[in-house]
Amino acid sequence: MKRRITSLAILLAVAALAIGTSDTQSDIHTPAVDLTARASQLKIDNFSLDSFTLAQATEAPSPAEQRKKPDIHYVPTPQELVDVMLGMANIGKDDIVYDLGSGDGRLVITASKKYGACGIGIDIDPERIGEARENAKKAGVEDKVRFLEQDLFKSDFRNATVVTLYLLEELNLKLRPQIFAQVKPGTRIVSHAFTMGDWEPDAERTIKIGGENYDAYCWVVPANMSGRWKVTGGESADIPHAATVEQKFQKIIVHSGDGGEMLGEGKVNGATFTLTIDKGAGDKSKLYRGTINGNKIEAMGTGSEKDHWSATRESRSERLLDPQG
């Protein structure tokens, strides 16, 4: 009996030791797991590039992004077309260029080296990110550009004044609501080869390289001018005291009252617009130019400096510019 009790005591002691060892090991490993989790989280590193500050993510993407494969196979944009695209966007030193699906980085690198702009390239492929960073270093512009390993459909590019793309049209359409939700009016969007569906480009160009045609398209993000407006001023009766603006992307149609008689049509370019009023048979049409500042409009007739009018938009009467949004 004594042997059995002794053996049982030994077994219990061994079990207790094993449990204690397991607890100790668990305590030792827990901080390491926590540190790894923290390291994989998104970190923000604010840095200044000339006249603006950018938010840069860490080198490592989130686990979800690591698992996702690129939506399309990487094909570089010819350098000749890169130059055309940046020219269409009228790039300047004060611009912030985002290239969504940046590949080897040539668009933002060229924007920085040739025009003095700052740039951000976003790509989900770590190999392309590494290549782009090396190319920026070789070009001597690593202090003006950044490359982030991210899913472009989850990225934040609200600081952009220019956005460049070389995606499929269905991906452009998927991205379109994000563009309207994030960027300011006047931001230029330039795409290689693919359009934006029923959002017609403001400009397009085709160039020949090595016997093949290459297309580029440019859009200027319009301010939202849609809705019902109360009008004051103006020496003529061209614009009534109440008017409704229908807007499809950059195109506008103006009606009297709450959707009554059509008065004229025009175009929004960033935060400015032109509007041609049709004065009827036998009378010349009249051109107005104006600015849109949120729920306020200021406009001037081109024929007379005195023919100035203002308008205030009725609360919540505007409509989304992108019906997909």
VMD Tcl script that draws the C-alpha trace (Angstrom):
set ca {
  {0.00 0.00 0.00}
  {2.84 2.36 0.83}
  {4.38 1.76 -2.62}
  {1.08 2.53 -4.31}
  {0.69 5.79 -2.37}
  {4.27 6.77 -3.15}
  {3.81 6.02 -6.86}
  {0.58 8.00 -6.90}
  {2.31 10.94 -5.23}
  {5.09 10.83 -7.79}
  {2.59 10.77 -10.64}
  {0.71 13.73 -9.19}
  {3.94 15.66 -8.75}
  {4.97 14.97 -12.36}
  {1.54 16.07 -13.60}
  {1.70 19.27 -11.55}
  {5.19 19.97 -12.88}
  {3.99 19.43 -16.46}
  {1.06 21.78 -15.96}
  {3.30 24.41 -14.42}
  {5.79 24.07 -17.25}
  {2.98 24.41 -19.81}
  {1.68 27.54 -18.07}
  {5.16 29.00 -17.95}
  {5.73 28.29 -21.64}
  {2.37 29.87 -22.44}
  {3.33 32.94 -20.42}
  {6.66 33.15 -22.24}
  {5.16 32.90 -25.74}
  {2.20 35.21 -25.25}
  {4.17 38.48 -25.56}
  {5.84 37.23 -28.76}
  {2.45 36.51 -30.34}
  {1.15 39.92 -29.30}
  {4.20 41.66 -30.76}
  {3.76 39.85 -34.06}
  {0.11 40.91 -34.19}
  {1.03 44.49 -33.46}
  {3.72 44.49 -36.13}
  {1.23 43.36 -38.77}
  {-1.19 46.17 -37.99}
  {-1.33 49.29 -40.10}
  {1.00 52.05 -38.90}
  {0.93 55.63 -40.05}
  {4.18 57.47 -40.65}
  {3.60 61.13 -41.44}
  {6.27 62.74 -43.54}
  {6.59 65.97 -45.48}
  {7.28 66.15 -49.18}
  {7.79 69.79 -50.15}
  {4.46 71.56 -49.57}
  {2.29 68.64 -48.38}
  {2.11 65.77 -45.91}
  {1.31 62.20 -46.86}
  {0.21 59.26 -44.72}
  {2.35 56.19 -45.47}
  {1.44 52.66 -44.46}
  {3.91 50.05 -43.23}
  {5.85 47.84 -45.59}
  {3.79 44.77 -44.65}
  {0.19 44.50 -45.93}
  {-2.62 43.02 -43.88}
  {-3.06 39.21 -43.98}
  {-6.15 39.64 -46.20}
  {-4.13 41.65 -48.71}
  {-1.36 39.04 -48.62}
  {-3.83 36.37 -49.68}
  {-5.37 38.39 -52.51}
  {-3.87 38.04 -55.96}
  {-3.62 40.94 -58.46}
  {-6.82 41.49 -60.47}
  {-4.89 41.71 -63.74}
  {-1.55 40.62 -65.13}
  {1.05 43.38 -65.07}
  {1.77 44.98 -68.45}
  {3.91 48.16 -68.40}
  {2.68 51.34 -70.09}
  {5.11 52.42 -72.84}
  {7.19 55.42 -71.74}
  {5.98 57.45 -74.73}
  {2.40 57.00 -73.56}
  {3.38 57.82 -69.97}
  {4.58 61.21 -71.22}
  {1.34 61.74 -73.15}
  {-0.82 60.81 -70.14}
  {1.00 63.19 -67.81}
  {0.80 65.92 -70.45}
  {-2.98 65.42 -70.77}
  {-3.27 65.83 -66.99}
  {-1.29 69.07 -67.21}
  {1.03 67.93 -64.41}
  {2.82 70.60 -62.37}
  {5.18 70.75 -59.40}
  {2.30 71.27 -56.96}
  {0.46 68.11 -58.02}
  {0.09 64.92 -55.99}
  {-0.08 61.99 -58.41}
  {-1.54 58.63 -57.37}
  {-0.99 55.69 -59.70}
  {-3.46 52.91 -58.83}
  {-1.85 49.68 -59.94}
  {1.56 51.29 -60.19}
  {3.64 48.36 -61.44}
  {7.30 49.33 -61.79}
  {6.49 52.92 -60.74}
  {7.29 54.63 -64.02}
  {4.27 56.99 -63.97}
  {4.89 58.58 -60.57}
  {8.66 58.49 -61.09}
  {8.29 60.36 -64.39}
  {5.83 62.82 -62.82}
  {8.40 63.59 -60.13}
  {11.55 63.63 -62.24}
  {10.13 65.52 -65.23}
  {7.57 67.82 -63.61}
  {8.64 68.05 -59.95}
  {5.38 66.54 -58.68}
  {5.07 64.25 -55.66}
  {3.58 60.82 -56.10}
  {2.18 57.69 -54.50}
  {2.11 54.33 -56.25}
  {-0.27 51.65 -54.99}
  {0.07 48.00 -55.97}
  {-0.85 44.72 -54.31}
  {2.11 42.81 -55.77}
  {5.14 42.96 -53.41}
  {7.51 42.18 -56.29}
  {6.30 45.24 -58.21}
  {6.56 47.40 -55.07}
  {10.18 46.34 -54.57}
  {10.98 47.01 -58.21}
  {9.32 50.45 -58.10}
  {11.25 51.49 -54.99}
  {14.50 50.45 -56.58}
  {13.63 52.38 -59.75}
  {12.82 55.49 -57.70}
  {16.18 55.22 -55.96}
  {17.99 54.92 -59.30}
  {16.09 57.95 -60.62}
  {17.01 59.98 -57.54}
  {13.40 60.74 -56.57}
  {12.92 58.45 -53.57}
  {12.32 61.53 -51.40}
  {9.42 62.63 -53.67}
  {7.55 59.36 -54.22}
  {6.23 56.47 -52.12}
  {5.05 52.99 -53.07}
  {2.48 51.23 -50.89}
  {1.60 47.55 -50.97}
  {-2.17 47.81 -50.77}
  {-5.43 46.76 -52.40}
  {-6.27 49.81 -54.53}
  {-10.01 49.27 -53.93}
  {-9.39 49.77 -50.20}
  {-6.87 52.57 -50.57}
  {-7.20 56.20 -49.52}
  {-6.24 58.63 -52.30}
  {-8.25 61.67 -51.24}
  {-5.09 63.85 -51.38}
  {-4.69 63.19 -55.11}
  {-4.86 65.98 -57.66}
  {-4.12 63.47 -60.44}
  {-5.00 59.76 -60.57}
  {-3.51 57.50 -63.25}
  {-4.82 54.05 -64.22}
  {-4.08 51.10 -66.43}
  {-6.86 48.70 -65.46}
  {-9.61 46.85 -67.29}
  {-12.83 48.78 -67.94}
  {-14.78 46.66 -65.43}
  {-12.19 47.57 -62.80}
  {-12.45 51.25 -63.76}
  {-16.21 51.00 -63.25}
  {-15.71 49.30 -59.89}
  {-13.33 52.10 -58.89}
  {-15.51 54.95 -60.19}
  {-17.75 55.43 -57.09}
  {-14.59 55.49 -54.96}
  {-13.19 58.28 -57.14}
  {-16.30 60.44 -56.73}
  {-16.46 59.72 -53.00}
  {-12.82 60.60 -52.30}
  {-11.29 63.21 -54.60}
  {-12.02 66.91 -54.91}
  {-13.57 68.58 -57.98}
  {-10.87 69.41 -60.48}
  {-8.90 66.21 -59.90}
  {-7.73 64.78 -63.22}
  {-8.16 61.08 -63.96}
  {-6.05 59.62 -66.78}
  {-6.44 56.07 -68.06}
  {-4.40 54.01 -70.49}
  {-6.58 52.04 -72.94}
  {-9.78 51.74 -70.90}
  {-12.71 54.13 -70.39}
  {-15.18 54.77 -67.54}
  {-18.38 53.45 -69.07}
  {-20.99 56.16 -69.56}
  {-18.77 58.80 -67.96}
  {-17.46 60.29 -71.19}
  {-13.84 61.52 -71.22}
  {-13.12 65.24 -71.43}
  {-10.14 64.52 -73.68}
  {-8.65 61.54 -75.48}
  {-5.57 60.86 -77.54}
  {-4.26 58.05 -79.70}
  {-0.57 57.68 -80.47}
  {1.29 55.14 -82.58}
  {4.20 53.25 -81.02}
  {5.99 50.54 -82.98}
  {3.17 50.38 -85.49}
  {0.47 49.90 -82.83}
  {-2.13 52.40 -81.60}
  {-2.25 53.30 -77.92}
  {-5.17 55.23 -76.39}
  {-5.28 57.57 -73.42}
  {-8.36 59.17 -71.82}
  {-8.65 62.07 -69.40}
  {-11.52 63.17 -67.14}
  {-11.81 66.18 -64.85}
  {-13.86 65.32 -61.76}
  {-16.85 67.72 -61.76}
  {-18.40 69.49 -58.80}
  {-21.95 68.46 -58.02}
  {-24.28 71.12 -59.45}
  {-27.46 69.03 -59.44}
  {-30.56 70.04 -57.51}
  {-33.01 72.89 -57.05}
  {-31.63 76.44 -56.88}
  {-32.96 79.81 -55.73}
  {-31.57 82.53 -58.02}
  {-30.97 86.20 -57.26}
  {-29.59 89.03 -59.40}
  {-29.08 89.23 -63.13}
  {-30.24 92.11 -65.29}
  {-31.93 89.82 -67.80}
  {-34.74 87.34 -67.37}
  {-32.66 84.46 -68.74}
  {-32.53 82.67 -65.40}
  {-35.76 82.54 -63.34}
  {-35.80 82.88 -59.57}
  {-36.14 79.12 -59.25}
  {-34.32 76.60 -61.42}
  {-33.47 72.90 -61.40}
  {-30.20 71.45 -62.65}
  {-30.03 67.90 -63.97}
  {-26.48 66.58 -64.09}
  {-24.93 63.51 -65.64}
  {-21.28 63.57 -64.69}
  {-19.91 66.75 -66.32}
  {-23.00 67.53 -68.43}
  {-25.82 69.74 -67.12}
  {-29.32 70.71 -68.26}
  {-31.13 73.61 -66.59}
  {-34.92 73.77 -66.27}
  {-37.16 76.52 -64.96}
  {-38.83 75.94 -61.63}
  {-39.05 72.37 -60.38}
  {-38.16 70.58 -63.61}
  {-40.21 72.74 -65.99}
  {-39.19 74.23 -69.34}
  {-35.64 73.52 -70.49}
  {-33.64 76.74 -70.42}
  {-30.22 75.61 -71.56}
  {-27.37 73.17 -71.15}
  {-23.72 73.25 -70.35}
  {-20.71 71.55 -68.83}
  {-19.01 71.40 -65.44}
  {-15.22 71.40 -65.36}
  {-13.96 70.91 -61.82}
  {-15.48 73.74 -59.77}
  {-16.35 75.89 -62.81}
  {-19.13 75.65 -65.37}
  {-20.35 77.06 -68.65}
  {-24.06 77.36 -69.41}
  {-25.65 78.32 -72.72}
  {-29.18 79.68 -72.48}
  {-31.28 79.23 -75.61}
  {-33.35 82.41 -75.99}
  {-35.62 80.98 -78.65}
  {-36.11 81.44 -82.39}
  {-34.63 84.62 -83.78}
  {-32.68 85.46 -80.62}
  {-29.03 84.70 -79.98}
  {-28.17 82.24 -77.26}
  {-26.34 83.59 -74.23}
  {-23.27 82.11 -72.56}
  {-22.70 82.22 -68.81}
  {-19.57 81.21 -66.92}
  {-19.60 80.50 -63.23}
  {-18.16 78.81 -60.18}
  {-19.61 76.20 -57.81}
  {-18.72 76.38 -54.14}
  {-20.71 73.75 -52.28}
  {-24.31 75.01 -52.22}
  {-23.48 78.37 -53.79}
  {-23.19 79.45 -57.43}
  {-21.79 82.67 -58.84}
  {-22.22 83.31 -62.59}
  {-21.55 86.06 -65.10}
  {-22.89 86.62 -68.59}
  {-20.07 86.89 -71.11}
  {-21.71 89.80 -72.90}
  {-22.08 92.10 -69.89}
  {-20.24 92.42 -66.59}
  {-23.47 93.68 -65.03}
  {-25.31 90.48 -65.87}
  {-24.24 88.68 -62.72}
  {-26.37 86.25 -60.77}
  {-26.03 84.04 -57.70}
  {-27.88 80.94 -56.57}
  {-28.30 78.88 -53.42}
  {-29.13 75.19 -53.54}
  {-32.12 73.84 -51.68}
  {-31.00 71.54 -48.89}
  {-30.71 67.85 -49.83}
  {-31.92 68.37 -53.39}
  {-28.66 67.24 -55.03}
  {-28.23 63.76 -56.53}
  {-25.22 61.43 -56.62}
  {-23.06 62.08 -59.66}
  {-22.30 58.38 -59.98}
  {-25.49 56.32 -59.79}
  {-23.36 53.29 -58.89}
  {-22.19 55.01 -55.70}
}
mol new
graphics top color blue
foreach p $ca { graphics top sphere $p radius 0.5 }
foreach p [lrange $ca 0 end-1] q [lrange $ca 1 end] { graphics top cylinder $p $q radius 0.2 }
display resetview
